[in-house]
Amino acid sequence: MNYRHIYHAGNFADVFKHTLLIQLIYALQRKPKGCCYIDLHAGIGAYNLQTQEAQLTKEYQQGIAKLWNAPNLSEPLREYVQQQLLFNQQRGNTNGLSWYAGSPCLMEQLLRPQDRMLLSELHIEDVLSLHGALSAHQQIQIYHEDAYKVLKSAVPPVEKRGLVLIDPAFEARDEFQQVLTALQDAYSRWQTGTYVIWYPIKSTSLVKSFHQKVERLGIRKIICAELCVYPDDVQTRFNGSGLLIVNPPFQFLDNIRTWLPQLWELLSVEGTGRYNAKWLVPE
Ligand SMILES: C[S@@+](CC[C@H](N)C(=O)[O-])C[C@H]1O[C@@H](n2cnc3c(N)ncnc32)[C@H](O)[C@@H]1O
């Protein structure tokens, strides 16, 4: 397991995933009843963009930095930038972009007193960093454990409302299959939960085969949203990423369509790549 998210924090895929995640959380929080957020591949939560690792790749410059001072952002993109600004301000950084909030820290900022968060991470150093990055400890449980093992015991949560984020590093050759197995198993025990699955787009044939397998799971109501900033099918490169949303909130596809075109315009490299948001499996 070599993957370290510090090299990639704030890149185009993070911007896409975290904007969507914030919108999902807002939608879930429309009801006062508490929610449970289960983030299975948590990372370290707080990413210092000034570190040697982040500066080596500077991926955030092709991601969040392109939105930071952009005018006329659509509401969801503005909300995403505001959450990241707030995260920077809490670390004494009033205006510039020095820190990046990963999914656990973003979710912590949005947590209401009645909500709960459950995190798992396999790297022990990352688990220790996570403990340091988070403060609402009474509402948060952190497991140094395999994501898919944690999922088995975590669903259904007592709240019966909430979302599961499956955001692996895709280092394992069979990661797509592991994701499918985990989703099928969790869904069989919790059919009303919202599940978000992140995947990389390097090869269109691989993605097509993954989608076909998802369609065959017998699960209904799945949105597929994709954002590529380079042309598809340059297999040596990470061209884009996709998100599957199982059991999205009401009208969530319309929500995605209000900001995804603008996000592509901002992040696309020389106008290449593409975006789309559609039902992979309708209601
Ligand atoms: C893409 S990063 C997560 C980013 C994070 N979700 C965010 O959005 O800020 C993937 C993380 O999963 C961790 N990881 C990889 N395999 C895992 C497993 N089987 N169980 C738990 N964590 C795992 C890696 O150490 C890495 O920190």
The ligand as a Gaussian input file, in Angstrom:
#p B3LYP/6-31G(d) Opt

LIG

0 1
 C       -8.166000       8.497000      -2.117000
 S       -7.582000       8.413000      -0.486000
 C       -8.924000       8.982000       0.469000
 C       -9.245000      10.408000       0.357000
 C      -10.343000      10.874000       1.261000
 N      -11.527000      10.025000       1.183000
 C      -10.740000      12.293000       0.902000
 O      -11.627000      12.468000       0.056000
 O      -10.172000      13.226000       1.479000
 C       -7.645000       6.700000      -0.153000
 C       -7.213000       6.318000       1.260000
 O       -7.619000       4.974000       1.492000
 C       -6.635000       4.350000       2.297000
 N       -6.832000       2.901000       2.100000
 C       -6.408000       2.141000       1.080000
 N       -6.875000       0.865000       1.199000
 C       -7.646000       0.848000       2.326000
 C       -8.432000      -0.148000       2.962000
 N       -8.522000      -1.390000       2.461000
 N       -9.102000       0.197000       4.075000
 C       -9.030000       1.451000       4.582000
 N       -8.306000       2.443000       4.013000
 C       -7.623000       2.144000       2.896000
 C       -5.341000       4.925000       1.810000
 O       -4.331000       4.808000       2.801000
 C       -5.726000       6.376000       1.515000
 O       -5.474000       7.186000       2.629000

